[in-house]
Amino acid sequence: MFSAATYQERRTVLQTNVESGILLFLGNIENPVNFEHNPYYFRQDSTYLYYFGIQEPRIAAVVDIDEDKTIIFGDELSIDDIVWMGRQETLKEKSLKSGVQETLPYTELSSYLAKALASGRKVHYLPPYQSANKILLSDLLGITISALQPSVEMIKAVVKQRSVKETREIVQIEEAVTVSNEMHLLAMRLARPGVKEYEIANAIQYLAANKECHMSYPPIVTVNGGILHNHYRLNTMKEGDLFLNDSGAETAMGYAGDLTRTFPVGKAFTTKQKEMYEVVLNAFNNAQSLLKPGVRFKDIHLKAAQNLVEGLIELGLMKGNAEEAVKNHAHTLFFQCGLGHMMGLDVHDMEDLGEQYIGYTEEEPKDTQTFGLKSLRLGKELESGFVVTVEPGIYMIPDLIDMWQAENKNADFINYDKVNEYRNFGGIRVEDDFLITDEGYRLLGNGLIKTVEEIENYRADYLA
């Protein structure tokens, strides 16, 4: 945990941004795999971590703005708990580390909220994403699950605060990114013909665990990089394959790293692979150079798309004017997703609160209909203190190619005969994490090799 003063200061700031009422925070529970006492890995709710820091299941808290008090609701260990798990730090002790003096049994949360509701006071809560918390909120508030209405005022206040990272948070994120760098270098050392994808996934997860880290999301380690979120790991690598590794570590305090590298399974990129890789890397470098406060991330995304189109025109897969091609969304045959997203305590930071609030503004709402743009998680102006990913890519998806070609879609910009020569190419993505600064940006972590020459030279030492 950070210092008690850190959590107290954060809660004080939050209180000033919500007019009145009770701010309700629900921690997560342990979810069973197949029976109650065999749970999945427990991960605390990130907003609860931000304001309280306690990584304990089945706890809740209220910040009572009107009465200016904070209470943590939870249960101390019973003698049965102690028999099975041993004497541990008490909830009271953990609460004091969070700067909270008052704790009450978990069962008293219901009566506390019922009294507030009976007197006409407002209870603010965030969108629940765990089924258990949806049911709990329904019971606590006496309404059906379908009638739950999260507090937009609280969402906006939390987003405003959590979006700008504190120095202590950047230290944690850099730790996660540095471990992520090591994971990617290990993958580059181990990948070769005959190796299974899951062997790489196992190795990088083992490295992260030895650094006291979890994974910030299920790793994508695949020779089929054209599948954006490919979690199938049973393929055997062979000469001529491209290997895409999208993986990141999460520190013990919950902060994330998120990196992607694509490299040949053999000793060197083929000519086609190198040409396509250079197109993606050029888009990445140009997008990186545009990062600074006041610039709309959506504009950087569109510029990266234009850079990709320019490269694909040179290779003969596209034609015409690159800017017009992007305006007509022709690039989305190859680049179907967004350029990046916010990152912090969540790898897609605060995504549970709603992308419209995280990545967009009321004046410029998210486009939820247009293919490509509907997958852009961040579009608003960047601010100093934001942490963002930049991750352009090219993805060849045979089913999408066939559908577009059957419709003759964007034929003014796409050379389908040439595209079909690449239909089984797979995918390429390059991704790094950046802090937006007053001057522009700073690459987080200790840097990870990404040029063709760097990757081939590094792997040559291990494939000899």
ChimeraX attribute file (.defattr): number of C-alpha atoms within 10 A of each C-alpha:
attribute: neighborCount
match mode: 1-to-1
recipient: residues
	/A:1	16
	/A:2	14
	/A:3	11
	/A:4	17
	/A:5	12
	/A:6	19
	/A:7	21
	/A:8	17
	/A:9	13
	/A:10	16
	/A:11	19
	/A:12	15
	/A:13	14
	/A:14	21
	/A:15	21
	/A:16	11
	/A:17	15
	/A:18	18
	/A:19	12
	/A:20	16
	/A:21	19
	/A:22	26
	/A:23	22
	/A:24	20
	/A:25	21
	/A:26	22
	/A:27	24
	/A:28	23
	/A:29	18
	/A:30	18
	/A:31	19
	/A:32	12
	/A:33	11
	/A:34	9
	/A:35	8
	/A:36	9
	/A:37	10
	/A:38	11
	/A:39	13
	/A:40	11
	/A:41	11
	/A:42	13
	/A:43	16
	/A:44	22
	/A:45	25
	/A:46	22
	/A:47	21
	/A:48	19
	/A:49	20
	/A:50	20
	/A:51	21
	/A:52	28
	/A:53	24
	/A:54	20
	/A:55	21
	/A:56	19
	/A:57	17
	/A:58	16
	/A:59	22
	/A:60	21
	/A:61	24
	/A:62	21
	/A:63	21
	/A:64	18
	/A:65	18
	/A:66	12
	/A:67	10
	/A:68	10
	/A:69	13
	/A:70	19
	/A:71	17
	/A:72	24
	/A:73	21
	/A:74	22
	/A:75	16
	/A:76	15
	/A:77	16
	/A:78	9
	/A:79	11
	/A:80	9
	/A:81	12
	/A:82	11
	/A:83	10
	/A:84	8
	/A:85	10
	/A:86	11
	/A:87	12
	/A:88	11
	/A:89	10
	/A:90	11
	/A:91	20
	/A:92	18
	/A:93	13
	/A:94	18
	/A:95	20
	/A:96	13
	/A:97	20
	/A:98	23
	/A:99	19
	/A:100	20
	/A:101	14
	/A:102	13
	/A:103	18
	/A:104	17
	/A:105	13
	/A:106	16
	/A:107	11
	/A:108	12
	/A:109	20
	/A:110	14
	/A:111	11
	/A:112	12
	/A:113	19
	/A:114	17
	/A:115	11
	/A:116	15
	/A:117	16
	/A:118	9
	/A:119	9
	/A:120	10
	/A:121	15
	/A:122	15
	/A:123	19
	/A:124	21
	/A:125	21
	/A:126	22
	/A:127	16
	/A:128	19
	/A:129	12
	/A:130	14
	/A:131	11
	/A:132	14
	/A:133	18
	/A:134	17
	/A:135	14
	/A:136	16
	/A:137	20
	/A:138	16
	/A:139	13
	/A:140	15
	/A:141	15
	/A:142	13
	/A:143	12
	/A:144	12
	/A:145	16
	/A:146	8
	/A:147	9
	/A:148	17
	/A:149	11
	/A:150	15
	/A:151	16
	/A:152	15
	/A:153	14
	/A:154	21
	/A:155	20
	/A:156	16
	/A:157	17
	/A:158	25
	/A:159	18
	/A:160	14
	/A:161	14
	/A:162	22
	/A:163	20
	/A:164	17
	/A:165	19
	/A:166	12
	/A:167	10
	/A:168	10
	/A:169	16
	/A:170	18
	/A:171	14
	/A:172	21
	/A:173	30
	/A:174	22
	/A:175	23
	/A:176	30
	/A:177	28
	/A:178	19
	/A:179	24
	/A:180	30
	/A:181	26
	/A:182	18
	/A:183	25
	/A:184	23
	/A:185	17
	/A:186	15
	/A:187	24
	/A:188	24
	/A:189	16
	/A:190	17
	/A:191	23
	/A:192	22
	/A:193	16
	/A:194	12
	/A:195	16
	/A:196	19
	/A:197	23
	/A:198	19
	/A:199	17
	/A:200	24
	/A:201	20
	/A:202	11
	/A:203	15
	/A:204	25
	/A:205	21
	/A:206	16
	/A:207	18
	/A:208	21
	/A:209	15
	/A:210	10
	/A:211	16
	/A:212	13
	/A:213	24
	/A:214	23
	/A:215	23
	/A:216	22
	/A:217	17
	/A:218	15
	/A:219	24
	/A:220	24
	/A:221	27
	/A:222	31
	/A:223	29
	/A:224	25
	/A:225	27
	/A:226	23
	/A:227	16
	/A:228	18
	/A:229	14
	/A:230	17
	/A:231	14
	/A:232	14
	/A:233	18
	/A:234	12
	/A:235	14
	/A:236	16
	/A:237	21
	/A:238	18
	/A:239	13
	/A:240	16
	/A:241	23
	/A:242	25
	/A:243	27
	/A:244	26
	/A:245	27
	/A:246	25
	/A:247	24
	/A:248	31
	/A:249	35
	/A:250	30
	/A:251	24
	/A:252	15
	/A:253	20
	/A:254	26
	/A:255	27
	/A:256	29
	/A:257	32
	/A:258	29
	/A:259	23
	/A:260	25
	/A:261	25
	/A:262	26
	/A:263	29
	/A:264	27
	/A:265	25
	/A:266	21
	/A:267	21
	/A:268	20
	/A:269	21
	/A:270	14
	/A:271	9
	/A:272	11
	/A:273	21
	/A:274	16
	/A:275	17
	/A:276	22
	/A:277	24
	/A:278	15
	/A:279	23
	/A:280	24
	/A:281	24
	/A:282	17
	/A:283	27
	/A:284	23
	/A:285	14
	/A:286	14
	/A:287	23
	/A:288	22
	/A:289	11
	/A:290	17
	/A:291	24
	/A:292	22
	/A:293	19
	/A:294	12
	/A:295	15
	/A:296	18
	/A:297	28
	/A:298	23
	/A:299	15
	/A:300	22
	/A:301	24
	/A:302	20
	/A:303	19
	/A:304	28
	/A:305	31
	/A:306	21
	/A:307	25
	/A:308	28
	/A:309	30
	/A:310	21
	/A:311	21
	/A:312	23
	/A:313	18
	/A:314	12
	/A:315	16
	/A:316	15
	/A:317	20
	/A:318	26
	/A:319	18
	/A:320	13
	/A:321	14
	/A:322	22
	/A:323	16
	/A:324	12
	/A:325	22
	/A:326	20
	/A:327	11
	/A:328	12
	/A:329	20
	/A:330	22
	/A:331	25
	/A:332	19
	/A:333	20
	/A:334	23
	/A:335	22
	/A:336	23
	/A:337	21
	/A:338	22
	/A:339	30
	/A:340	24
	/A:341	23
	/A:342	23
	/A:343	25
	/A:344	27
	/A:345	26
	/A:346	20
	/A:347	23
	/A:348	21
	/A:349	24
	/A:350	23
	/A:351	17
	/A:352	16
	/A:353	21
	/A:354	15
	/A:355	20
	/A:356	19
	/A:357	20
	/A:358	26
	/A:359	26
	/A:360	21
	/A:361	14
	/A:362	8
	/A:363	7
	/A:364	11
	/A:365	14
	/A:366	23
	/A:367	16
	/A:368	12
	/A:369	9
	/A:370	10
	/A:371	14
	/A:372	20
	/A:373	22
	/A:374	14
	/A:375	17
	/A:376	22
	/A:377	26
	/A:378	26
	/A:379	28
	/A:380	21
	/A:381	16
	/A:382	22
	/A:383	20
	/A:384	18
	/A:385	20
	/A:386	21
	/A:387	26
	/A:388	28
	/A:389	24
	/A:390	29
	/A:391	28
	/A:392	28
	/A:393	30
	/A:394	27
	/A:395	23
	/A:396	24
	/A:397	22
	/A:398	17
	/A:399	10
	/A:400	14
	/A:401	18
	/A:402	14
	/A:403	11
	/A:404	16
	/A:405	18
	/A:406	9
	/A:407	10
	/A:408	12
	/A:409	15
	/A:410	18
	/A:411	14
	/A:412	13
	/A:413	22
	/A:414	25
	/A:415	16
	/A:416	21
	/A:417	11
	/A:418	13
	/A:419	22
	/A:420	16
	/A:421	10
	/A:422	15
	/A:423	18
	/A:424	14
	/A:425	23
	/A:426	23
	/A:427	26
	/A:428	29
	/A:429	26
	/A:430	24
	/A:431	22
	/A:432	24
	/A:433	27
	/A:434	23
	/A:435	25
	/A:436	22
	/A:437	17
	/A:438	11
	/A:439	10
	/A:440	18
	/A:441	21
	/A:442	15
	/A:443	16
	/A:444	22
	/A:445	21
	/A:446	12
	/A:447	12
	/A:448	20
	/A:449	13
	/A:450	18
	/A:451	14
	/A:452	20
	/A:453	11
	/A:454	12
	/A:455	21
	/A:456	18
	/A:457	13
	/A:458	16
	/A:459	23
	/A:460	14
	/A:461	10
	/A:462	13
	/A:463	14
	/A:464	6
